[in-house]
Amino acid sequence: MHVGFQNDGLKIGGVEIWKHEWRRTDREPLILPHPDYPHQRHRYCIYEVDDQDQPVCFAVSELSNGVWGFYVPD
């Protein structure tokens, strides 16, 4: 999991997430805890970005203005 700001250099699977266009999947959003405040629940939508080998998948929610929370599958 990761909490950060837009364009903070986050890499998932070696891919810089903010440098790619996100493609929302048709999977149902997940209700997951805020990474820093587990008692808070947020709706995380599932997105993919294209990488050279395979899509990189992640769940993301804007937790507050400009602050984003990310979860990635195991």
PDB file of N, CA, C and O in Angstrom:
ATOM      1  N   MET A   1       0.833  -1.175   0.000  1.00  0.00           N
ATOM      2  CA  MET A   1       0.000   0.000   0.000  1.00  0.00           C
ATOM      3  C   MET A   1       0.879   1.241   0.000  1.00  0.00           C
ATOM      4  O   MET A   1       2.041   1.200   0.405  1.00  0.00           O
ATOM      5  N   HIS A   2       0.305   2.336  -0.459  1.00  0.00           N
ATOM      6  CA  HIS A   2       1.053   3.589  -0.576  1.00  0.00           C
ATOM      7  C   HIS A   2       0.085   4.750  -0.429  1.00  0.00           C
ATOM      8  O   HIS A   2      -1.025   4.714  -0.960  1.00  0.00           O
ATOM      9  N   VAL A   3       0.506   5.773   0.290  1.00  0.00           N
ATOM     10  CA  VAL A   3      -0.227   7.030   0.355  1.00  0.00           C
ATOM     11  C   VAL A   3       0.717   8.105  -0.145  1.00  0.00           C
ATOM     12  O   VAL A   3       1.848   8.209   0.329  1.00  0.00           O
ATOM     13  N   GLY A   4       0.260   8.910  -1.103  1.00  0.00           N
ATOM     14  CA  GLY A   4       1.126   9.952  -1.628  1.00  0.00           C
ATOM     15  C   GLY A   4       0.359  10.976  -2.440  1.00  0.00           C
ATOM     16  O   GLY A   4      -0.869  10.958  -2.520  1.00  0.00           O
ATOM     17  N   PHE A   5       1.127  11.864  -3.035  1.00  0.00           N
ATOM     18  CA  PHE A   5       0.571  12.946  -3.834  1.00  0.00           C
ATOM     19  C   PHE A   5       0.733  12.645  -5.316  1.00  0.00           C
ATOM     20  O   PHE A   5       1.585  11.847  -5.708  1.00  0.00           O
ATOM     21  N   GLN A   6      -0.086  13.285  -6.129  1.00  0.00           N
ATOM     22  CA  GLN A   6       0.019  13.125  -7.568  1.00  0.00           C
ATOM     23  C   GLN A   6       1.424  13.501  -8.020  1.00  0.00           C
ATOM     24  O   GLN A   6       2.007  14.476  -7.546  1.00  0.00           O
ATOM     25  N   ASN A   7       1.954  12.710  -8.942  1.00  0.00           N
ATOM     26  CA  ASN A   7       3.295  12.908  -9.511  1.00  0.00           C
ATOM     27  C   ASN A   7       4.403  12.758  -8.480  1.00  0.00           C
ATOM     28  O   ASN A   7       5.439  13.416  -8.578  1.00  0.00           O
ATOM     29  N   ASP A   8       4.189  11.898  -7.494  1.00  0.00           N
ATOM     30  CA  ASP A   8       5.206  11.682  -6.469  1.00  0.00           C
ATOM     31  C   ASP A   8       6.246  10.627  -6.848  1.00  0.00           C
ATOM     32  O   ASP A   8       7.086  10.260  -6.025  1.00  0.00           O
ATOM     33  N   GLY A   9       6.194  10.143  -8.082  1.00  0.00           N
ATOM     34  CA  GLY A   9       7.180   9.170  -8.542  1.00  0.00           C
ATOM     35  C   GLY A   9       6.857   7.729  -8.198  1.00  0.00           C
ATOM     36  O   GLY A   9       7.714   6.857  -8.340  1.00  0.00           O
ATOM     37  N   LEU A  10       5.634   7.459  -7.746  1.00  0.00           N
ATOM     38  CA  LEU A  10       5.253   6.097  -7.375  1.00  0.00           C
ATOM     39  C   LEU A  10       5.466   5.128  -8.535  1.00  0.00           C
ATOM     40  O   LEU A  10       5.055   5.382  -9.668  1.00  0.00           O
ATOM     41  N   LYS A  11       6.122   4.006  -8.216  1.00  0.00           N
ATOM     42  CA  LYS A  11       6.282   2.915  -9.182  1.00  0.00           C
ATOM     43  C   LYS A  11       5.562   1.692  -8.645  1.00  0.00           C
ATOM     44  O   LYS A  11       5.677   1.347  -7.469  1.00  0.00           O
ATOM     45  N   ILE A  12       4.816   1.043  -9.533  1.00  0.00           N
ATOM     46  CA  ILE A  12       4.178  -0.239  -9.227  1.00  0.00           C
ATOM     47  C   ILE A  12       4.657  -1.210 -10.284  1.00  0.00           C
ATOM     48  O   ILE A  12       4.477  -0.972 -11.478  1.00  0.00           O
ATOM     49  N   GLY A  13       5.255  -2.284  -9.859  1.00  0.00           N
ATOM     50  CA  GLY A  13       5.797  -3.247 -10.811  1.00  0.00           C
ATOM     51  C   GLY A  13       6.839  -2.626 -11.729  1.00  0.00           C
ATOM     52  O   GLY A  13       6.993  -3.044 -12.876  1.00  0.00           O
ATOM     53  N   GLY A  14       7.555  -1.627 -11.219  1.00  0.00           N
ATOM     54  CA  GLY A  14       8.591  -0.962 -12.004  1.00  0.00           C
ATOM     55  C   GLY A  14       8.075   0.106 -12.957  1.00  0.00           C
ATOM     56  O   GLY A  14       8.856   0.708 -13.694  1.00  0.00           O
ATOM     57  N   VAL A  15       6.761   0.348 -12.951  1.00  0.00           N
ATOM     58  CA  VAL A  15       6.142   1.318 -13.858  1.00  0.00           C
ATOM     59  C   VAL A  15       5.783   2.582 -13.075  1.00  0.00           C
ATOM     60  O   VAL A  15       5.129   2.507 -12.034  1.00  0.00           O
ATOM     61  N   GLU A  16       6.211   3.741 -13.577  1.00  0.00           N
ATOM     62  CA  GLU A  16       5.839   5.008 -12.951  1.00  0.00           C
ATOM     63  C   GLU A  16       4.378   5.304 -13.283  1.00  0.00           C
ATOM     64  O   GLU A  16       4.041   5.670 -14.409  1.00  0.00           O
ATOM     65  N   ILE A  17       3.536   5.139 -12.294  1.00  0.00           N
ATOM     66  CA  ILE A  17       2.087   5.195 -12.476  1.00  0.00           C
ATOM     67  C   ILE A  17       1.608   6.543 -13.008  1.00  0.00           C
ATOM     68  O   ILE A  17       0.719   6.589 -13.858  1.00  0.00           O
ATOM     69  N   TRP A  18       2.182   7.632 -12.521  1.00  0.00           N
ATOM     70  CA  TRP A  18       1.692   8.960 -12.915  1.00  0.00           C
ATOM     71  C   TRP A  18       2.110   9.359 -14.329  1.00  0.00           C
ATOM     72  O   TRP A  18       1.643  10.374 -14.847  1.00  0.00           O
ATOM     73  N   LYS A  19       2.974   8.581 -14.951  1.00  0.00           N
ATOM     74  CA  LYS A  19       3.414   8.898 -16.312  1.00  0.00           C
ATOM     75  C   LYS A  19       2.623   8.143 -17.376  1.00  0.00           C
ATOM     76  O   LYS A  19       2.941   8.223 -18.563  1.00  0.00           O
ATOM     77  N   HIS A  20       1.598   7.415 -16.955  1.00  0.00           N
ATOM     78  CA  HIS A  20       0.788   6.619 -17.875  1.00  0.00           C
ATOM     79  C   HIS A  20      -0.683   6.976 -17.719  1.00  0.00           C
ATOM     80  O   HIS A  20      -1.115   7.456 -16.671  1.00  0.00           O
ATOM     81  N   GLU A  21      -1.436   6.734 -18.773  1.00  0.00           N
ATOM     82  CA  GLU A  21      -2.884   6.897 -18.705  1.00  0.00           C
ATOM     83  C   GLU A  21      -3.479   5.686 -18.000  1.00  0.00           C
ATOM     84  O   GLU A  21      -3.167   4.546 -18.346  1.00  0.00           O
ATOM     85  N   TRP A  22      -4.330   5.928 -17.021  1.00  0.00           N
ATOM     86  CA  TRP A  22      -4.985   4.849 -16.291  1.00  0.00           C
ATOM     87  C   TRP A  22      -6.222   4.402 -17.055  1.00  0.00           C
ATOM     88  O   TRP A  22      -6.973   5.221 -17.585  1.00  0.00           O
ATOM     89  N   ARG A  23      -6.421   3.093 -17.103  1.00  0.00           N
ATOM     90  CA  ARG A  23      -7.604   2.517 -17.745  1.00  0.00           C
ATOM     91  C   ARG A  23      -8.411   1.800 -16.660  1.00  0.00           C
ATOM     92  O   ARG A  23      -7.946   0.824 -16.071  1.00  0.00           O
ATOM     93  N   ARG A  24      -9.619   2.295 -16.407  1.00  0.00           N
ATOM     94  CA  ARG A  24     -10.455   1.676 -15.377  1.00  0.00           C
ATOM     95  C   ARG A  24     -10.961   0.335 -15.871  1.00  0.00           C
ATOM     96  O   ARG A  24     -11.417   0.212 -17.008  1.00  0.00           O
ATOM     97  N   THR A  25     -10.877  -0.661 -15.016  1.00  0.00           N
ATOM     98  CA  THR A  25     -11.365  -1.991 -15.374  1.00  0.00           C
ATOM     99  C   THR A  25     -12.860  -2.078 -15.076  1.00  0.00           C
ATOM    100  O   THR A  25     -13.437  -1.175 -14.470  1.00  0.00           O
ATOM    101  N   ASP A  26     -13.474  -3.169 -15.505  1.00  0.00           N
ATOM    102  CA  ASP A  26     -14.893  -3.368 -15.221  1.00  0.00           C
ATOM    103  C   ASP A  26     -15.111  -4.115 -13.906  1.00  0.00           C
ATOM    104  O   ASP A  26     -16.235  -4.501 -13.586  1.00  0.00           O
ATOM    105  N   ARG A  27     -14.050  -4.314 -13.158  1.00  0.00           N
ATOM    106  CA  ARG A  27     -14.183  -4.987 -11.856  1.00  0.00           C
ATOM    107  C   ARG A  27     -14.822  -4.045 -10.843  1.00  0.00           C
ATOM    108  O   ARG A  27     -14.634  -2.829 -10.888  1.00  0.00           O
ATOM    109  N   GLU A  28     -15.579  -4.638  -9.932  1.00  0.00           N
ATOM    110  CA  GLU A  28     -16.265  -3.861  -8.900  1.00  0.00           C
ATOM    111  C   GLU A  28     -15.249  -3.159  -7.995  1.00  0.00           C
ATOM    112  O   GLU A  28     -14.219  -3.738  -7.653  1.00  0.00           O
ATOM    113  N   PRO A  29     -15.538  -1.916  -7.610  1.00  0.00           N
ATOM    114  CA  PRO A  29     -14.659  -1.237  -6.651  1.00  0.00           C
ATOM    115  C   PRO A  29     -14.604  -2.007  -5.334  1.00  0.00           C
ATOM    116  O   PRO A  29     -15.519  -2.758  -4.997  1.00  0.00           O
ATOM    117  N   LEU A  30     -13.526  -1.808  -4.609  1.00  0.00           N
ATOM    118  CA  LEU A  30     -13.318  -2.454  -3.322  1.00  0.00           C
ATOM    119  C   LEU A  30     -13.480  -1.430  -2.207  1.00  0.00           C
ATOM    120  O   LEU A  30     -13.133  -0.262  -2.376  1.00  0.00           O
ATOM    121  N   ILE A  31     -13.998  -1.861  -1.089  1.00  0.00           N
ATOM    122  CA  ILE A  31     -14.049  -1.016   0.104  1.00  0.00           C
ATOM    123  C   ILE A  31     -12.904  -1.491   0.999  1.00  0.00           C
ATOM    124  O   ILE A  31     -12.930  -2.600   1.533  1.00  0.00           O
ATOM    125  N   LEU A  32     -11.906  -0.630   1.148  1.00  0.00           N
ATOM    126  CA  LEU A  32     -10.690  -0.977   1.875  1.00  0.00           C
ATOM    127  C   LEU A  32     -10.357   0.111   2.882  1.00  0.00           C
ATOM    128  O   LEU A  32     -10.831   1.240   2.759  1.00  0.00           O
ATOM    129  N   PRO A  33      -9.541  -0.225   3.882  1.00  0.00           N
ATOM    130  CA  PRO A  33      -9.176   0.787   4.862  1.00  0.00           C
ATOM    131  C   PRO A  33      -8.173   1.796   4.317  1.00  0.00           C
ATOM    132  O   PRO A  33      -7.386   1.498   3.418  1.00  0.00           O
ATOM    133  N   HIS A  34      -8.223   2.994   4.884  1.00  0.00           N
ATOM    134  CA  HIS A  34      -7.203   4.006   4.622  1.00  0.00           C
ATOM    135  C   HIS A  34      -5.884   3.412   5.120  1.00  0.00           C
ATOM    136  O   HIS A  34      -5.838   2.898   6.237  1.00  0.00           O
ATOM    137  N   PRO A  35      -4.812   3.466   4.329  1.00  0.00           N
ATOM    138  CA  PRO A  35      -3.551   2.848   4.759  1.00  0.00           C
ATOM    139  C   PRO A  35      -2.994   3.385   6.077  1.00  0.00           C
ATOM    140  O   PRO A  35      -2.337   2.642   6.807  1.00  0.00           O
ATOM    141  N   ASP A  36      -3.237   4.646   6.396  1.00  0.00           N
ATOM    142  CA  ASP A  36      -2.720   5.214   7.647  1.00  0.00           C
ATOM    143  C   ASP A  36      -3.741   5.251   8.771  1.00  0.00           C
ATOM    144  O   ASP A  36      -3.368   5.356   9.939  1.00  0.00           O
ATOM    145  N   TYR A  37      -5.021   5.165   8.438  1.00  0.00           N
ATOM    146  CA  TYR A  37      -6.102   5.229   9.422  1.00  0.00           C
ATOM    147  C   TYR A  37      -7.065   4.074   9.164  1.00  0.00           C
ATOM    148  O   TYR A  37      -8.109   4.274   8.544  1.00  0.00           O
ATOM    149  N   PRO A  38      -6.733   2.873   9.628  1.00  0.00           N
ATOM    150  CA  PRO A  38      -7.492   1.662   9.282  1.00  0.00           C
ATOM    151  C   PRO A  38      -8.977   1.703   9.643  1.00  0.00           C
ATOM    152  O   PRO A  38      -9.760   0.945   9.070  1.00  0.00           O
ATOM    153  N   HIS A  39      -9.385   2.564  10.574  1.00  0.00           N
ATOM    154  CA  HIS A  39     -10.807   2.640  10.931  1.00  0.00           C
ATOM    155  C   HIS A  39     -11.621   3.365   9.857  1.00  0.00           C
ATOM    156  O   HIS A  39     -12.846   3.240   9.829  1.00  0.00           O
ATOM    157  N   GLN A  40     -10.956   4.126   8.968  1.00  0.00           N
ATOM    158  CA  GLN A  40     -11.641   4.786   7.860  1.00  0.00           C
ATOM    159  C   GLN A  40     -11.713   3.846   6.660  1.00  0.00           C
ATOM    160  O   GLN A  40     -10.723   3.205   6.309  1.00  0.00           O
ATOM    161  N   ARG A  41     -12.871   3.766   6.038  1.00  0.00           N
ATOM    162  CA  ARG A  41     -13.059   2.934   4.851  1.00  0.00           C
ATOM    163  C   ARG A  41     -13.256   3.835   3.637  1.00  0.00           C
ATOM    164  O   ARG A  41     -13.920   4.869   3.716  1.00  0.00           O
ATOM    165  N   HIS A  42     -12.667   3.424   2.509  1.00  0.00           N
ATOM    166  CA  HIS A  42     -12.771   4.191   1.271  1.00  0.00           C
ATOM    167  C   HIS A  42     -13.071   3.247   0.113  1.00  0.00           C
ATOM    168  O   HIS A  42     -12.799   2.048   0.174  1.00  0.00           O
ATOM    169  N   ARG A  43     -13.636   3.818  -0.934  1.00  0.00           N
ATOM    170  CA  ARG A  43     -13.960   3.071  -2.159  1.00  0.00           C
ATOM    171  C   ARG A  43     -12.761   3.180  -3.102  1.00  0.00           C
ATOM    172  O   ARG A  43     -12.387   4.276  -3.521  1.00  0.00           O
ATOM    173  N   TYR A  44     -12.168   2.040  -3.429  1.00  0.00           N
ATOM    174  CA  TYR A  44     -11.002   1.974  -4.309  1.00  0.00           C
ATOM    175  C   TYR A  44     -11.417   1.353  -5.639  1.00  0.00           C
ATOM    176  O   TYR A  44     -11.892   0.218  -5.682  1.00  0.00           O
ATOM    177  N   CYS A  45     -11.236   2.097  -6.713  1.00  0.00           N
ATOM    178  CA  CYS A  45     -11.524   1.578  -8.045  1.00  0.00           C
ATOM    179  C   CYS A  45     -10.289   0.870  -8.592  1.00  0.00           C
ATOM    180  O   CYS A  45      -9.162   1.202  -8.225  1.00  0.00           O
ATOM    181  N   ILE A  46     -10.504  -0.095  -9.458  1.00  0.00           N
ATOM    182  CA  ILE A  46      -9.420  -0.906 -10.011  1.00  0.00           C
ATOM    183  C   ILE A  46      -9.044  -0.340 -11.386  1.00  0.00           C
ATOM    184  O   ILE A  46      -9.894  -0.160 -12.259  1.00  0.00           O
ATOM    185  N   TYR A  47      -7.755  -0.069 -11.550  1.00  0.00           N
ATOM    186  CA  TYR A  47      -7.225   0.484 -12.799  1.00  0.00           C
ATOM    187  C   TYR A  47      -6.062  -0.358 -13.291  1.00  0.00           C
ATOM    188  O   TYR A  47      -5.473  -1.139 -12.544  1.00  0.00           O
ATOM    189  N   GLU A  48      -5.746  -0.180 -14.566  1.00  0.00           N
ATOM    190  CA  GLU A  48      -4.569  -0.778 -15.184  1.00  0.00           C
ATOM    191  C   GLU A  48      -3.835   0.299 -15.972  1.00  0.00           C
ATOM    192  O   GLU A  48      -4.434   1.253 -16.468  1.00  0.00           O
ATOM    193  N   VAL A  49      -2.537   0.118 -16.071  1.00  0.00           N
ATOM    194  CA  VAL A  49      -1.749   0.903 -17.015  1.00  0.00           C
ATOM    195  C   VAL A  49      -0.994  -0.089 -17.871  1.00  0.00           C
ATOM    196  O   VAL A  49      -0.621  -1.167 -17.410  1.00  0.00           O
ATOM    197  N   ASP A  50      -0.771   0.281 -19.120  1.00  0.00           N
ATOM    198  CA  ASP A  50      -0.070  -0.618 -20.033  1.00  0.00           C
ATOM    199  C   ASP A  50       1.430  -0.508 -19.833  1.00  0.00           C
ATOM    200  O   ASP A  50       1.999   0.583 -19.800  1.00  0.00           O
ATOM    201  N   ASP A  51       2.046  -1.660 -19.701  1.00  0.00           N
ATOM    202  CA  ASP A  51       3.497  -1.777 -19.652  1.00  0.00           C
ATOM    203  C   ASP A  51       3.909  -2.554 -20.891  1.00  0.00           C
ATOM    204  O   ASP A  51       3.057  -3.090 -21.600  1.00  0.00           O
ATOM    205  N   GLN A  52       5.171  -2.618 -21.149  1.00  0.00           N
ATOM    206  CA  GLN A  52       5.637  -3.318 -22.347  1.00  0.00           C
ATOM    207  C   GLN A  52       5.290  -4.796 -22.316  1.00  0.00           C
ATOM    208  O   GLN A  52       4.965  -5.375 -23.353  1.00  0.00           O
ATOM    209  N   ASP A  53       5.354  -5.415 -21.145  1.00  0.00           N
ATOM    210  CA  ASP A  53       5.128  -6.860 -21.049  1.00  0.00           C
ATOM    211  C   ASP A  53       3.682  -7.232 -20.733  1.00  0.00           C
ATOM    212  O   ASP A  53       3.090  -8.089 -21.388  1.00  0.00           O
ATOM    213  N   GLN A  54       3.128  -6.577 -19.723  1.00  0.00           N
ATOM    214  CA  GLN A  54       1.767  -6.889 -19.312  1.00  0.00           C
ATOM    215  C   GLN A  54       1.185  -5.699 -18.561  1.00  0.00           C
ATOM    216  O   GLN A  54       1.934  -4.863 -18.055  1.00  0.00           O
ATOM    217  N   PRO A  55      -0.149  -5.610 -18.480  1.00  0.00           N
ATOM    218  CA  PRO A  55      -0.746  -4.498 -17.737  1.00  0.00           C
ATOM    219  C   PRO A  55      -0.373  -4.563 -16.257  1.00  0.00           C
ATOM    220  O   PRO A  55      -0.219  -5.643 -15.688  1.00  0.00           O
ATOM    221  N   VAL A  56      -0.231  -3.393 -15.651  1.00  0.00           N
ATOM    222  CA  VAL A  56       0.004  -3.275 -14.217  1.00  0.00           C
ATOM    223  C   VAL A  56      -1.326  -2.876 -13.594  1.00  0.00           C
ATOM    224  O   VAL A  56      -1.943  -1.895 -14.008  1.00  0.00           O
ATOM    225  N   CYS A  57      -1.765  -3.640 -12.599  1.00  0.00           N
ATOM    226  CA  CYS A  57      -3.081  -3.457 -11.992  1.00  0.00           C
ATOM    227  C   CYS A  57      -2.917  -2.894 -10.579  1.00  0.00           C
ATOM    228  O   CYS A  57      -1.984  -3.251  -9.860  1.00  0.00           O
ATOM    229  N   PHE A  58      -3.854  -1.994 -10.191  1.00  0.00           N
ATOM    230  CA  PHE A  58      -3.822  -1.428  -8.847  1.00  0.00           C
ATOM    231  C   PHE A  58      -5.207  -0.901  -8.486  1.00  0.00           C
ATOM    232  O   PHE A  58      -6.033  -0.624  -9.356  1.00  0.00           O
ATOM    233  N   ALA A  59      -5.437  -0.770  -7.191  1.00  0.00           N
ATOM    234  CA  ALA A  59      -6.654  -0.146  -6.679  1.00  0.00           C
ATOM    235  C   ALA A  59      -6.258   1.218  -6.129  1.00  0.00           C
ATOM    236  O   ALA A  59      -5.235   1.350  -5.457  1.00  0.00           O
ATOM    237  N   VAL A  60      -7.078   2.240  -6.420  1.00  0.00           N
ATOM    238  CA  VAL A  60      -6.725   3.597  -6.015  1.00  0.00           C
ATOM    239  C   VAL A  60      -7.960   4.366  -5.566  1.00  0.00           C
ATOM    240  O   VAL A  60      -9.064   4.167  -6.073  1.00  0.00           O
ATOM    241  N   SER A  61      -7.735   5.254  -4.593  1.00  0.00           N
ATOM    242  CA  SER A  61      -8.784   6.142  -4.113  1.00  0.00           C
ATOM    243  C   SER A  61      -8.156   7.484  -3.767  1.00  0.00           C
ATOM    244  O   SER A  61      -7.065   7.538  -3.199  1.00  0.00           O
ATOM    245  N   GLU A  62      -8.846   8.568  -4.110  1.00  0.00           N
ATOM    246  CA  GLU A  62      -8.388   9.888  -3.665  1.00  0.00           C
ATOM    247  C   GLU A  62      -8.911  10.061  -2.243  1.00  0.00           C
ATOM    248  O   GLU A  62     -10.107  10.258  -2.032  1.00  0.00           O
ATOM    249  N   LEU A  63      -8.003   9.987  -1.272  1.00  0.00           N
ATOM    250  CA  LEU A  63      -8.370   9.975   0.131  1.00  0.00           C
ATOM    251  C   LEU A  63      -8.754  11.356   0.641  1.00  0.00           C
ATOM    252  O   LEU A  63      -9.630  11.482   1.497  1.00  0.00           O
ATOM    253  N   SER A  64      -8.118  12.370   0.131  1.00  0.00           N
ATOM    254  CA  SER A  64      -8.462  13.769   0.377  1.00  0.00           C
ATOM    255  C   SER A  64      -7.918  14.545  -0.811  1.00  0.00           C
ATOM    256  O   SER A  64      -7.301  13.952  -1.696  1.00  0.00           O
ATOM    257  N   ASN A  65      -8.125  15.817  -0.853  1.00  0.00           N
ATOM    258  CA  ASN A  65      -7.761  16.613  -2.013  1.00  0.00           C
ATOM    259  C   ASN A  65      -6.285  16.438  -2.374  1.00  0.00           C
ATOM    260  O   ASN A  65      -5.406  16.942  -1.674  1.00  0.00           O
ATOM    261  N   GLY A  66      -6.017  15.718  -3.477  1.00  0.00           N
ATOM    262  CA  GLY A  66      -4.652  15.519  -3.955  1.00  0.00           C
ATOM    263  C   GLY A  66      -3.847  14.457  -3.233  1.00  0.00           C
ATOM    264  O   GLY A  66      -2.667  14.272  -3.527  1.00  0.00           O
ATOM    265  N   VAL A  67      -4.468  13.751  -2.286  1.00  0.00           N
ATOM    266  CA  VAL A  67      -3.793  12.677  -1.558  1.00  0.00           C
ATOM    267  C   VAL A  67      -4.419  11.362  -1.991  1.00  0.00           C
ATOM    268  O   VAL A  67      -5.628  11.166  -1.869  1.00  0.00           O
ATOM    269  N   TRP A  68      -3.583  10.462  -2.499  1.00  0.00           N
ATOM    270  CA  TRP A  68      -4.061   9.216  -3.092  1.00  0.00           C
ATOM    271  C   TRP A  68      -3.577   8.006  -2.296  1.00  0.00           C
ATOM    272  O   TRP A  68      -2.451   7.978  -1.798  1.00  0.00           O
ATOM    273  N   GLY A  69      -4.451   7.012  -2.189  1.00  0.00           N
ATOM    274  CA  GLY A  69      -4.093   5.730  -1.578  1.00  0.00           C
ATOM    275  C   GLY A  69      -4.122   4.651  -2.627  1.00  0.00           C
ATOM    276  O   GLY A  69      -5.053   4.571  -3.429  1.00  0.00           O
ATOM    277  N   PHE A  70      -3.097   3.817  -2.621  1.00  0.00           N
ATOM    278  CA  PHE A  70      -2.958   2.733  -3.596  1.00  0.00           C
ATOM    279  C   PHE A  70      -2.813   1.399  -2.879  1.00  0.00           C
ATOM    280  O   PHE A  70      -2.149   1.303  -1.847  1.00  0.00           O
ATOM    281  N   TYR A  71      -3.436   0.386  -3.433  1.00  0.00           N
ATOM    282  CA  TYR A  71      -3.221  -1.007  -3.044  1.00  0.00           C
ATOM    283  C   TYR A  71      -2.872  -1.773  -4.314  1.00  0.00           C
ATOM    284  O   TYR A  71      -3.392  -1.471  -5.388  1.00  0.00           O
ATOM    285  N   VAL A  72      -2.002  -2.753  -4.193  1.00  0.00           N
ATOM    286  CA  VAL A  72      -1.666  -3.610  -5.326  1.00  0.00           C
ATOM    287  C   VAL A  72      -1.923  -5.062  -4.935  1.00  0.00           C
ATOM    288  O   VAL A  72      -1.801  -5.420  -3.764  1.00  0.00           O
ATOM    289  N   PRO A  73      -2.281  -5.904  -5.915  1.00  0.00           N
ATOM    290  CA  PRO A  73      -2.531  -7.307  -5.593  1.00  0.00           C
ATOM    291  C   PRO A  73      -1.226  -8.019  -5.206  1.00  0.00           C
ATOM    292  O   PRO A  73      -0.136  -7.620  -5.615  1.00  0.00           O
ATOM    293  N   ASP A  74      -1.371  -9.075  -4.413  1.00  0.00           N
ATOM    294  CA  ASP A  74      -0.205  -9.897  -4.023  1.00  0.00           C
ATOM    295  C   ASP A  74       0.375 -10.590  -5.223  1.00  0.00           C
ATOM    296  O   ASP A  74       1.356 -11.323  -5.098  1.00  0.00           O
TER     297      ASP A  74
END
